[in-house]
Amino acid sequence: MRNIRVFLSSGFLMAAFSAPVLAQGSDIVGPYVGANVGFHTIDDEGTGLDVDGFLLGGFVGYNFATYNQLYFGVEGNFNIGTNAIDSDFGGSAHVGYAFSPTSRAFLRGGYQAVNLDINELVRDLVGDDVFDELQDEFEEEFENVGGDDTEGGALIGVGLEFDIIENGAIRLTVDTIEFDSARVTTGFSFRF
């Protein structure tokens, strides 16, 4: 626990004393919000299930300056999904490099949870007809079975941002959760 406090304290001190270096040539330091759309595919080798779904969601974060064109930040996100992916949510820390005042790349790591619809997973596994027959035959049992399950793990990803208006950027991110999934999103962020 002491190491975490030392790490966080040194990060905040570094940001506080070096913020003017990056802030002089860039306005990426500070809070931001955004919206994104994307696609998430999960390939669980343990169960043999492949789950795909589109995502629609948002994110909120804060960037801190470090040295020259380097910056770091924190971000939280929430997405609703389609098919068996009901939603996903999580948080991450990122470190980035500003190639110019209008283009940036970043690496990120954190935790992401995915809320899966168990009934939809079973339907995908056995097919619509068999699922409907089972549901009709065992209606009471289906009501007592939980329909949702949330699984999570380490998130690792990369991203690019390009300013298209003052304080606004388009972005593309590619992430994986525990190396069992691939998630690609594109969106728009607005900095305050």
C-alpha atoms as one frame of an Amber mdcrd trajectory, in Angstrom:
protein
   0.000   0.000   0.000   2.893   2.328   0.787   4.305   1.822  -2.737   0.981
   2.803  -4.285   0.855   6.012  -2.205   4.439   6.889  -3.142   3.719   6.211
  -6.833   0.532   8.301  -6.847   2.126  11.120  -4.837   5.119  11.300  -7.147
   2.814  11.328 -10.175   0.760  14.208  -8.822   3.877  16.181  -7.843   5.390
  15.600 -11.270   2.184  16.815 -12.909   1.949  19.881 -10.706   5.508  21.071
 -11.296   5.796  20.219 -14.976   2.311  21.128 -16.200   3.439  24.483 -17.576
   5.886  22.763 -19.988   3.103  20.965 -21.880   0.390  23.480 -21.134   2.263
  26.264 -22.936   1.845  24.538 -26.314  -1.287  22.472 -25.781  -4.734  22.657
 -24.291  -5.103  18.925 -23.561  -4.473  19.360 -19.830  -7.699  19.205 -17.829
 -11.077  17.463 -17.874 -12.807  15.991 -20.923 -15.969  14.085 -21.828 -16.886
  12.114 -24.911 -19.157   9.717 -26.736 -18.180   6.637 -28.726 -19.476   3.781
 -30.862 -17.697   0.519 -31.452 -17.606  -3.244 -31.744 -16.628  -5.768 -29.071
 -15.865  -9.446 -29.721 -15.190 -11.953 -26.949 -13.648 -15.354 -27.702 -13.777
 -17.483 -24.552 -11.664 -20.568 -25.203 -12.808 -22.127 -21.915 -16.465 -22.355
 -22.964 -16.061 -22.192 -26.734 -18.484 -19.270 -26.941 -17.913 -16.375 -29.305
 -19.814 -13.216 -28.391 -19.999 -10.132 -30.580 -21.835  -6.880 -30.089 -21.944
  -3.238 -31.034 -21.319  -0.627 -28.338 -22.654   2.882 -27.723 -21.400   4.833
 -24.760 -19.445   7.596 -23.193 -16.320   8.404 -21.251 -15.032  11.057 -18.866
 -11.445  11.757 -17.857  -8.705  14.138 -16.862  -5.273  14.716 -18.460  -2.191
  15.841 -16.550   0.949  17.236 -18.147   4.390  15.766 -17.542   7.439  16.596
 -19.624   7.594  18.103 -23.125   4.942  16.363 -25.221   4.241  13.565 -22.716
   1.055  13.518 -20.668  -0.871  11.066 -18.511  -4.446  10.809 -17.373  -7.303
   8.802 -15.940 -10.568   7.843 -17.604 -13.836   6.092 -16.807 -16.279   4.677
 -19.354 -19.704   3.087 -19.724 -21.171   1.444 -22.836 -24.421  -0.307 -23.655
 -24.203  -3.221 -26.037 -26.145  -5.464 -28.376 -26.648  -9.230 -28.594 -25.296
 -10.981 -25.482 -23.244  -7.931 -24.394 -25.631  -5.900 -22.234 -23.032  -3.328
 -21.179 -19.432  -2.759 -20.211 -17.808  -0.291 -17.847 -14.440   0.412 -16.335
 -11.567   2.728 -15.608  -8.052   3.170 -16.887  -4.907   5.235 -16.632  -3.097
   6.329 -19.771   0.189   7.815 -20.867   0.364   9.669 -24.144   2.538  11.607
 -26.521   1.454  14.774 -28.343   2.972  14.623 -31.843   1.685  18.136 -32.478
  -0.794  20.481 -30.785  -3.573  18.633 -32.691  -2.562  14.931 -32.736  -1.833
  12.488 -29.936  -1.300   8.775 -29.290  -1.698   6.966 -25.967  -1.308   3.615
 -24.233  -3.690   2.663 -21.464  -4.257   0.029 -18.839  -6.972  -0.549 -16.284
  -9.976  -2.673 -15.415 -13.040  -3.343 -17.573 -16.153  -5.321 -16.649 -18.570
  -6.793 -19.197 -22.191  -7.544 -18.300 -23.358 -10.536 -20.357 -26.942 -11.729
 -20.920 -26.848 -15.439 -20.019 -30.157 -16.188 -21.776 -28.770 -14.687 -24.994
 -25.580 -16.753 -24.620 -27.613 -19.962 -24.269 -29.776 -18.943 -27.256 -26.588
 -18.461 -29.320 -25.286 -21.848 -28.205 -28.392 -23.995 -28.810 -30.263 -21.954
 -31.433 -33.544 -20.041 -31.367 -35.887 -23.022 -31.806 -34.325 -25.180 -29.085
 -34.082 -22.210 -26.710 -37.773 -21.329 -27.209 -38.810 -24.965 -26.609 -36.720
 -25.151 -23.435 -38.074 -21.847 -22.221 -41.689 -22.936 -22.823 -41.142 -26.322
 -21.163 -39.208 -25.014 -18.160 -40.736 -21.543 -17.804 -40.659 -21.552 -14.001
 -37.019 -22.684 -13.893 -36.032 -19.979 -16.411 -37.565 -17.318 -14.151 -35.387
 -18.475 -11.244 -32.155 -18.450 -13.270 -30.258 -15.174 -13.295 -30.219 -13.588
 -16.724 -27.078 -11.505 -16.277 -23.475 -12.194 -15.406 -20.693  -9.667 -15.056
 -17.104 -10.664 -15.740 -14.099  -8.378 -15.706 -10.378  -8.202 -16.035  -7.319
  -6.223 -17.002  -7.754  -3.838 -19.925  -4.820  -2.957 -22.197  -5.202  -0.637
 -25.147  -3.902   2.004 -27.536  -5.509   5.097 -28.972  -5.136   8.025 -31.362
  -6.722  11.476 -31.143  -6.909  14.214 -33.754  -8.340  17.671 -33.055 -10.972
  18.686 -35.591 -12.298  21.767 -33.788 -11.047  23.894 -30.916 -11.101  21.668
 -27.789 -12.706  18.813 -29.744 -11.119  15.666 -31.149 -12.029  12.464 -32.912
 -10.438   9.359 -31.495  -9.892   5.702 -32.231  -9.122   3.114 -29.543  -8.280
  -0.583 -29.711  -8.440  -2.554 -26.448  -8.328  -6.094 -25.132  -9.619  -7.479
 -21.845  -7.477 -10.324 -20.502  -6.446 -11.026 -24.128  -9.809 -12.847 -24.567
 -11.507  -9.994 -26.387 -10.996  -7.230 -28.892 -12.822  -3.915 -28.678 -12.553
  -1.141 -31.257 -14.257   2.212 -30.679 -14.311   5.567 -32.383 -15.717   8.710
 -30.914 -15.568  12.400 -30.177 -14.106  14.046 -27.085 -14.552  17.579 -25.828
 -12.031  19.222 -23.485 -13.021  21.922 -20.979
